[in-house]
Amino acid sequence: MGTTFLADYHIHTHHSGDSEAPMEDVIRSAIEKGLSEICITEHMDYDYPILPDVPKGMFEVDTDAYFDEYKKIKAAYKDQIRIKFGIELGLQPHITDHNAKYIEKYPFDFVIGSNHICHGMDPYYPDFYENRNEKEAVREFFESTLENINAFDNFDVLGHLDYLVRYSPTGESGYDYRDYLDVIEAILKTLISKGKGLDVNSKSLYSNPPLSNPNPCKGILNFYRELGGEIITLGSDAHKPGDVARGFDQTISILKSCGFTGFCTYSGRKVAFHDLVGL
């Protein structure tokens, strides 16, 4: 592939309930930014709680419609960029059978497993942190992540491991991954033992306000590498065309500082490694 190969493996389009981005605009943005490959990863969060701003089924993609458009776009741009078919699957212990059947129904190239719902609540909302210590809330999130990956492992990488720091009351200033090192170590060792990787997610680097770390943070990434973890994918978590690959320069710099020399892409759920050093 050479040293110029770069791929964004966490992207949403209008098929996701929280994005209005036309798929073709996303593809064109990726081409303009010089990417060799992208993977669209629409949201599929079955049994997401109904909230005032979240109607029933908002995060359940119409996968048939998504797949149909994907195939047309893939063919139309096959000479300019490789486009892979992916999904960001919401993990909850009680929906493991549903998720398993769903994954087997479609020919996904790549599956992100994400912990968006912690024991029935979304850490995006302030309610998750009310009437308790913030550290207790963050620990519960990590513990529920461990529960999820022990209950279900038909995914390729774990999505944005500590992303709740984007929304916690004290944010990055009040967060130290070492306060939760025991459960984080268990998460990382479980992923490594199952041949799973980490979605290194740059969205926090261009959030408002921007943070200084991707998700997971540099400390966790360094710990993962020390434990023998090698599988990482680069993801912008873009919901708008202009955000494709946004924050990648800083993310890649952080990964290199942790000693990573490669990143991964997928085809038919099979992993391939690419050079990170030359980027």
C-alpha positions in Angstrom: 0.0 0.0 0.0 2.9 2.4 0.6 3.2 4.9 3.3 0.4 7.2 2.0 -2.4 4.7 2.8 -4.9 6.3 5.3 -8.4 5.1 6.2 -11.2 6.5 8.4 -13.1 3.7 10.0 -15.8 5.5 12.0 -18.2 7.6 9.8 -21.9 8.3 9.9 -24.2 9.5 7.1 -27.9 10.3 6.9 -28.8 6.7 7.6 -27.8 7.3 11.2 -30.5 9.0 13.4 -28.1 11.8 14.5 -26.7 12.7 11.1 -28.0 14.4 8.0 -24.9 14.0 5.9 -25.5 12.7 2.3 -23.4 9.6 1.8 -22.1 10.9 -1.5 -20.9 14.2 0.1 -19.1 12.1 2.7 -17.3 10.1 0.0 -16.3 13.2 -1.9 -14.9 14.7 1.3 -12.8 11.6 1.9 -11.5 11.7 -1.6 -10.6 15.4 -1.3 -8.7 14.7 1.8 -6.7 12.0 0.1 -8.0 9.0 1.9 -7.4 5.6 0.3 -10.3 3.9 2.1 -13.2 4.6 4.4 -15.7 2.5 6.2 -19.3 3.7 6.8 -20.4 2.7 10.3 -24.1 3.7 10.8 -25.7 3.5 14.2 -27.6 0.3 15.2 -28.6 0.8 18.9 -31.4 -1.7 19.5 -33.6 -0.9 22.5 -32.1 2.6 23.0 -34.3 4.3 25.7 -37.0 6.7 24.5 -36.2 10.2 25.6 -37.8 13.6 24.8 -35.3 14.2 22.0 -34.9 10.6 21.0 -38.1 9.0 19.5 -38.4 5.2 19.4 -36.1 3.6 16.9 -34.0 6.8 16.2 -30.8 4.8 16.4 -32.0 1.7 14.5 -30.7 2.1 11.0 -32.9 0.9 8.0 -30.1 -1.5 7.0 -31.7 -2.6 3.7 -31.8 1.1 2.6 -28.3 1.7 3.9 -26.9 -1.4 2.1 -28.7 -0.5 -1.2 -27.2 3.0 -1.2 -23.8 1.7 -0.1 -23.6 -0.7 -3.1 -24.5 2.1 -5.6 -22.0 4.5 -4.1 -19.2 1.9 -3.9 -19.6 1.1 -7.5 -19.8 4.7 -8.6 -16.5 5.6 -6.8 -14.7 2.3 -7.1 -11.9 3.9 -9.2 -11.3 6.7 -6.6 -11.6 5.2 -3.2 -12.4 1.9 -1.4 -15.6 2.0 0.6 -16.3 -0.7 3.2 -19.7 -1.7 4.7 -19.7 -1.3 8.5 -21.9 -0.8 11.5 -21.6 0.7 14.9 -23.5 -1.8 17.1 -24.8 -0.7 20.5 -24.0 -3.2 23.2 -26.3 -4.1 26.0 -26.3 -7.5 27.8 -30.0 -8.2 27.3 -29.9 -7.8 23.5 -27.0 -10.1 22.7 -29.2 -12.6 20.8 -30.8 -9.8 18.8 -27.4 -8.4 18.0 -26.0 -11.8 17.0 -28.8 -12.4 14.6 -28.5 -8.9 13.1 -24.8 -9.2 12.5 -25.2 -12.6 10.7 -28.0 -11.1 8.4 -25.7 -8.7 6.5 -22.3 -9.0 4.9 -20.5 -6.4 7.0 -16.8 -5.8 6.5 -16.4 -4.3 9.9 -18.3 -4.0 13.2 -17.7 -1.5 16.0 -19.1 -2.6 19.4 -20.0 0.5 21.4 -21.2 1.0 25.0 -23.7 3.9 24.5 -26.1 2.7 27.2 -25.0 2.1 30.7 -27.6 0.1 32.7 -30.4 1.8 30.8 -28.9 5.3 30.8 -26.9 7.3 28.3 -23.8 9.0 29.8 -24.3 11.8 27.2 -27.1 13.2 29.4 -26.6 14.9 32.8 -29.1 12.6 34.5 -26.4 9.8 34.4 -24.3 11.8 36.9 -26.9 13.2 39.2 -27.1 12.4 42.9 -23.8 10.5 43.0 -20.1 11.0 42.9 -18.7 11.5 39.4 -16.1 8.8 39.8 -18.8 6.3 40.7 -20.6 7.1 37.5 -17.5 6.7 35.4 -16.6 3.5 37.1 -20.0 2.1 36.4 -19.6 2.9 32.8 -16.3 1.0 32.6 -17.8 -1.9 34.5 -20.8 -2.1 32.2 -18.4 -2.0 29.2 -16.7 -5.1 30.7 -20.1 -6.8 31.2 -20.9 -6.1 27.6 -17.8 -7.5 26.0 -18.0 -10.6 28.2 -21.6 -11.1 27.1 -21.1 -10.5 23.4 -18.0 -10.5 21.2 -19.1 -10.6 17.6 -17.5 -7.3 16.9 -14.0 -6.2 15.6 -13.1 -3.2 17.7 -14.5 -1.6 20.9 -15.8 1.9 20.1 -14.3 5.1 21.8 -13.6 3.4 25.1 -13.6 6.4 27.5 -15.8 8.8 25.4 -18.0 9.7 28.3 -15.3 12.1 29.4 -16.6 14.4 26.6 -19.9 14.7 28.6 -19.0 14.2 32.3 -19.5 17.2 34.6 -15.8 18.0 35.1 -14.7 16.7 31.7 -11.1 16.1 31.0 -9.9 18.1 34.0 -11.5 15.7 36.4 -10.7 12.4 34.7 -7.7 10.2 35.3 -7.9 6.7 33.7 -5.6 5.4 36.5 -8.6 5.8 39.0 -10.2 2.9 37.1 -7.1 0.9 36.1 -8.3 -2.4 37.4 -11.4 -2.5 35.3 -9.7 -0.9 32.3 -7.0 -3.6 32.5 -9.7 -6.3 32.5 -11.4 -4.7 29.5 -8.1 -4.5 27.5 -7.0 -8.0 28.4 -10.4 -9.4 27.4 -10.2 -7.6 24.0 -6.7 -8.9 23.4 -7.6 -12.4 24.4 -10.6 -12.4 22.0 -8.6 -10.9 19.1 -10.5 -7.6 19.3 -9.1 -4.1 18.9 -9.7 -0.5 19.8 -11.4 2.3 17.8 -9.1 5.2 18.3 -11.6 8.0 18.0 -10.6 11.5 17.2 -14.0 13.2 17.7 -13.0 14.6 21.1 -10.1 16.5 19.5 -12.5 18.6 17.5 -15.5 18.7 19.9 -16.6 22.0 21.5 -14.5 22.6 23.5 -11.8 20.4 22.1 -10.1 17.9 24.4 -6.4 17.1 24.3 -6.8 13.3 23.9 -8.7 11.0 21.5 -10.8 8.2 23.0 -9.4 6.2 24.4 -6.8 8.6 25.9 -3.1 8.4 25.5 -2.6 6.6 28.9 -5.0 3.8 28.0 -3.5 3.5 24.5 0.0 3.2 26.0 -1.3 0.6 28.5 -3.0 -1.4 25.7 0.3 -1.5 23.8 2.2 -2.6 26.9 -0.2 -5.4 27.4 0.4 -6.6 23.8 -2.5 -4.9 22.0 -1.9 -4.3 18.4 -5.2 -3.9 16.7 -6.3 -0.3 16.3 -8.5 1.5 13.8 -8.6 5.2 13.1 -12.0 6.8 13.3 -13.2 10.4 13.1 -16.7 9.6 14.2 -17.7 12.1 11.6 -21.4 13.0 11.3 -20.7 15.8 8.8 -18.7 15.5 5.5 -16.2 18.1 6.6 -15.3 16.1 9.7 -14.0 13.0 7.9 -10.5 12.3 9.1 -10.6 15.4 11.3 -8.1 15.3 14.2 -6.1 12.5 12.5 -2.8 14.3 12.5 -2.9 14.7 16.3 -4.3 11.2 16.8 -1.5 9.6 14.7 1.1 11.7 16.6 -0.2 10.3 19.9 -0.3 6.8 18.6 3.3 7.0 17.4 4.4 8.4 20.8 2.8 5.3 22.4 4.9 3.1 20.2 2.3 2.0 17.7 3.7 1.3 14.2 0.6 0.2 12.4 -3.2 0.5 12.1 -5.9 -1.8 10.8 -8.6 -2.1 8.1 -11.1 -4.8 7.5 -12.6 -6.7 4.6 -15.3 -9.3 5.3 -14.4 -9.1 9.0 -10.7 -10.0 8.2 -8.1 -7.7 9.6 -5.2 -6.2 7.6 -2.3 -4.1 9.0 -0.9 -0.9 7.5 2.1 1.2 8.2 1.6 4.1 10.6 5.1 5.3 10.8 5.2 7.0 7.4 2.0 9.0 8.0 
